[in-house]
Amino acid sequence: MAFRIAPSILSADFARLGEEVRAVEAAGADLLHFDVMDNHYVPNLTVGPLVCAALKPLVRLPIDVHLMVKPVDRIIPEFAKAGAAIISFHPEASEHVDRTISLIKEQGCKAGLVLNPATPLSCLDHTLDKLDLVLLMSVNPGFGGQQFMRAVLPKIADVRKRIDRLGREVWLEVDGGVKADNIAEIARAGADTFVAGSAIFGAKDYAATIRDMRARLVI
């Protein structure tokens, strides 16, 4: 299984954002995770397509956009135009989940569905075969720096079984409290893509932190 580490810019120094994204790319990151919050679907306000478009020329990393906005459809084409490679959304934020997945793909992006800790896996019953990525939240979304919720581990394992039964590649991403101390356990449950914010951007040496995480993924 190929593993991917995706630093979340939510925990970066926004006064030096261009330098920060270049630094994590040089440190060995695989993706750049972009948390978009609207102070409506979640109680926080972050960044929009203009910031994505400004960062896109600075890195070669694929930009992994996690939309925590409602309604979601209107902003999808803007993020695609701004340079997103992957766009993920919450089913609660869409009036028609299948239509939103199709909209993302029509923009030339990979499509992901995001499940909060209490969102049932039945959301995947009629969507998994259309998705490129499932993102499981291991915290309730809205703020960085939260502790990983261990109750999500069985959910990760359940989604991994669903993906394996499907028989095609769908990334299984986990976001929330991921750090070197728990990344191996999360991988053993079935995840292959790991969003880490404060664990990377809060470290003195980004490269050493990413190397440490990757070394622990030999499971």
C-alpha positions as a printed NumPy array, in Angstrom:
array([[  0.   ,   0.   ,   0.   ],
       [  1.275,   3.462,  -0.907],
       [  1.103,   5.995,   1.908],
       [  0.656,   9.742,   1.504],
       [  1.271,  12.539,   4.008],
       [ -0.716,  15.743,   3.534],
       [  0.258,  18.746,   5.694],
       [ -2.748,  20.949,   6.433],
       [ -2.093,  24.649,   5.905],
       [ -4.658,  25.397,   8.62 ],
       [ -1.759,  25.105,  11.089],
       [  0.787,  27.02 ,   8.987],
       [  2.062,  30.526,   9.712],
       [ -0.277,  32.575,   7.52 ],
       [  2.072,  35.545,   7.558],
       [  4.578,  33.314,   5.721],
       [  2.212,  31.018,   3.841],
       [  4.168,  30.89 ,   0.591],
       [  7.367,  29.977,   2.436],
       [  5.496,  27.414,   4.52 ],
       [  4.06 ,  25.467,   1.574],
       [  7.427,  25.464,  -0.171],
       [  9.013,  24.198,   3.032],
       [  6.677,  21.21 ,   3.439],
       [  7.116,  20.303,  -0.213],
       [ 10.893,  20.336,   0.262],
       [ 10.411,  18.308,   3.455],
       [  8.834,  15.426,   1.533],
       [  5.07 ,  15.971,   1.713],
       [  2.898,  14.188,  -0.877],
       [ -0.108,  16.51 ,  -0.929],
       [ -1.027,  19.967,   0.314],
       [ -4.247,  19.857,   2.349],
       [ -6.415,  22.935,   2.149],
       [ -9.145,  23.354,   4.79 ],
       [-11.958,  25.628,   3.639],
       [-14.375,  26.728,   6.383],
       [-17.281,  29.133,   5.964],
       [-18.365,  30.034,   9.532],
       [-21.69 ,  28.444,   8.61 ],
       [-21.301,  24.705,   8.141],
       [-18.507,  24.831,  10.747],
       [-17.867,  27.558,  13.36 ],
       [-14.687,  28.923,  11.822],
       [-13.652,  30.973,   8.787],
       [-10.483,  30.215,   6.848],
       [ -9.518,  30.706,   3.206],
       [-11.044,  30.711,  -0.239],
       [-10.126,  30.166,  -3.899],
       [ -7.959,  33.295,  -4.1  ],
       [ -5.48 ,  31.836,  -1.598],
       [ -5.486,  28.501,  -3.424],
       [ -4.774,  30.26 ,  -6.73 ],
       [ -1.943,  32.246,  -5.116],
       [ -0.26 ,  29.113,  -3.705],
       [ -0.696,  26.894,  -6.769],
       [  2.287,  28.33 ,  -8.74 ],
       [  4.585,  27.958,  -5.726],
       [  4.433,  24.155,  -5.409],
       [  4.221,  21.064,  -7.573],
       [  2.279,  19.165,  -4.9  ],
       [ -1.344,  18.266,  -5.704],
       [ -3.717,  20.509,  -3.759],
       [ -6.216,  18.499,  -1.714],
       [ -9.197,  20.776,  -0.964],
       [-11.542,  19.883,   1.9  ],
       [-14.706,  21.977,   1.644],
       [-16.477,  22.595,   4.941],
       [-19.016,  24.953,   3.386],
       [-22.769,  24.913,   2.844],
       [-24.127,  25.123,   0.201],
       [-21.145,  23.549,  -1.534],
       [-21.844,  23.357,  -5.275],
       [-21.322,  27.011,  -6.163],
       [-17.74 ,  27.15 ,  -4.929],
       [-16.52 ,  23.901,  -6.535],
       [-15.793,  25.373, -10.003],
       [-13.918,  28.254,  -8.365],
       [-11.564,  25.897,  -6.533],
       [-11.085,  23.779,  -9.636],
       [-10.11 ,  26.909, -11.568],
       [ -7.808,  27.92 ,  -8.694],
       [ -5.794,  24.706,  -9.074],
       [ -7.352,  22.034,  -6.857],
       [ -6.493,  18.456,  -7.838],
       [ -8.865,  16.842,  -5.314],
       [-12.087,  18.328,  -3.944],
       [-13.877,  16.676,  -1.012],
       [-17.167,  17.699,   0.563],
       [-19.54 ,  16.68 ,   3.351],
       [-22.801,  14.948,   2.357],
       [-24.704,  17.174,   4.805],
       [-23.61 ,  20.222,   2.771],
       [-25.065,  18.992,  -0.52 ],
       [-28.686,  18.834,  -1.635],
       [-27.813,  16.07 ,  -4.122],
       [-24.621,  14.162,  -3.244],
       [-24.392,  12.291,  -6.535],
       [-24.795,  15.523,  -8.497],
       [-22.042,  17.198,  -6.458],
       [-19.67 ,  14.285,  -7.113],
       [-20.407,  14.612, -10.845],
       [-19.829,  18.373, -10.697],
       [-16.364,  17.872,  -9.184],
       [-15.427,  15.344, -11.857],
       [-16.744,  17.598, -14.617],
       [-14.206,  20.185, -13.446],
       [-11.388,  17.674, -14.001],
       [-10.759,  17.038, -10.3  ],
       [-10.79 ,  13.877,  -8.204],
       [-13.861,  13.662,  -5.968],
       [-13.944,  12.854,  -2.269],
       [-16.67 ,  12.451,   0.339],
       [-16.003,  13.495,   3.948],
       [-17.612,  11.709,   6.882],
       [-17.656,  13.309,  10.321],
       [-17.208,  11.045,  13.367],
       [-20.981,  10.613,  13.749],
       [-21.849,  10.457,  10.019],
       [-23.052,   6.926,   9.196],
       [-21.227,   4.799,   6.627],
       [-24.532,   4.327,   4.796],
       [-23.552,   7.547,   2.978],
       [-21.157,   5.359,   0.99 ],
       [-23.741,   2.76 ,  -0.034],
       [-24.521,   4.401,  -3.374],
       [-21.513,   6.669,  -3.791],
       [-18.306,   4.708,  -3.131],
       [-18.05 ,   3.406,  -6.696],
       [-18.014,   7.016,  -7.955],
       [-15.42 ,   8.351,  -5.497],
       [-11.643,   8.724,  -5.711],
       [-11.237,   9.408,  -2.   ],
       [-13.034,   8.937,   1.32 ],
       [-11.954,  11.329,   4.06 ],
       [-12.791,  10.253,   7.602],
       [-12.701,  12.982,  10.204],
       [-11.163,  11.824,  13.478],
       [-12.207,  15.07 ,  15.177],
       [-15.32 ,  17.182,  14.8  ],
       [-14.368,  19.674,  12.077],
       [-13.869,  23.364,  12.636],
       [-10.549,  23.823,  14.417],
       [ -7.01 ,  22.48 ,  14.234],
       [ -5.025,  21.052,  17.123],
       [ -7.7  ,  18.654,  18.413],
       [ -7.025,  15.189,  19.829],
       [ -7.525,  12.097,  17.677],
       [-10.775,  10.279,  18.488],
       [ -9.878,   6.599,  18.883],
       [-13.516,   5.614,  18.382],
       [-12.981,   6.321,  14.675],
       [-10.497,   3.409,  14.285],
       [-13.21 ,   0.738,  13.73 ],
       [-14.849,   3.066,  11.208],
       [-11.562,   3.295,   9.283],
       [-11.388,  -0.509,   9.227],
       [-14.98 ,  -0.743,   7.981],
       [-14.338,   1.682,   5.125],
       [-11.152,  -0.183,   4.188],
       [-13.203,  -3.397,   3.856],
       [-15.71 ,  -1.613,   1.626],
       [-12.934,  -0.258,  -0.6  ],
       [-11.245,  -3.652,  -0.839],
       [-14.539,  -5.278,  -1.825],
       [-15.032,  -2.626,  -4.493],
       [-11.815,  -3.733,  -6.154],
       [-10.533,  -0.397,  -7.414],
       [ -8.311,   2.323,  -5.993],
       [-10.02 ,   4.72 ,  -3.617],
       [ -7.812,   6.626,  -1.211],
       [ -8.743,   6.426,   2.47 ],
       [ -7.709,   9.657,   4.159],
       [ -7.87 ,  10.493,   7.871],
       [ -7.837,  14.024,   9.274],
       [ -7.739,  15.112,  12.913],
       [ -5.1  ,  14.658,  15.579],
       [ -2.791,  12.603,  13.324],
       [  0.811,  12.584,  14.56 ],
       [  3.882,  10.369,  14.631],
       [  2.733,   8.609,  17.805],
       [ -0.531,   7.315,  16.309],
       [  0.033,   7.234,  12.535],
       [  0.997,   3.539,  12.495],
       [ -2.15 ,   2.527,  14.374],
       [ -4.278,   4.562,  11.961],
       [ -2.518,   2.888,   9.031],
       [ -3.069,  -0.561,  10.509],
       [ -6.788,   0.219,  10.645],
       [ -6.672,   0.785,   6.89 ],
       [ -5.865,   4.428,   6.119],
       [ -3.365,   5.278,   3.389],
       [ -3.469,   9.1  ,   3.379],
       [ -2.813,  11.177,   6.488],
       [ -3.626,  14.835,   7.069],
       [ -1.378,  16.392,   9.708],
       [ -1.534,  20.046,  10.652],
       [ -0.036,  21.049,  13.981],
       [  2.047,  17.838,  14.115],
       [  4.037,  19.131,  11.122],
       [  3.696,  22.902,  11.136],
       [  4.159,  22.992,  14.92 ],
       [  7.475,  21.122,  14.632],
       [ 10.865,  22.817,  14.387],
       [ 12.04 ,  20.51 ,  11.6  ],
       [  9.348,  19.663,   9.026],
       [ 11.542,  17.19 ,   7.14 ],
       [ 12.502,  15.27 ,  10.279],
       [  8.851,  15.095,  11.345],
       [  7.681,  13.782,   7.961],
       [ 10.565,  11.28 ,   7.882],
       [  9.58 ,  10.083,  11.351],
       [  5.958,   9.651,  10.297],
       [  6.96 ,   7.778,   7.146],
       [  9.34 ,   5.516,   9.052],
       [  6.505,   4.478,  11.367],
       [  4.369,   3.555,   8.364],
       [  6.444,   0.438,   7.753],
       [  3.731,  -1.765,   9.222]])
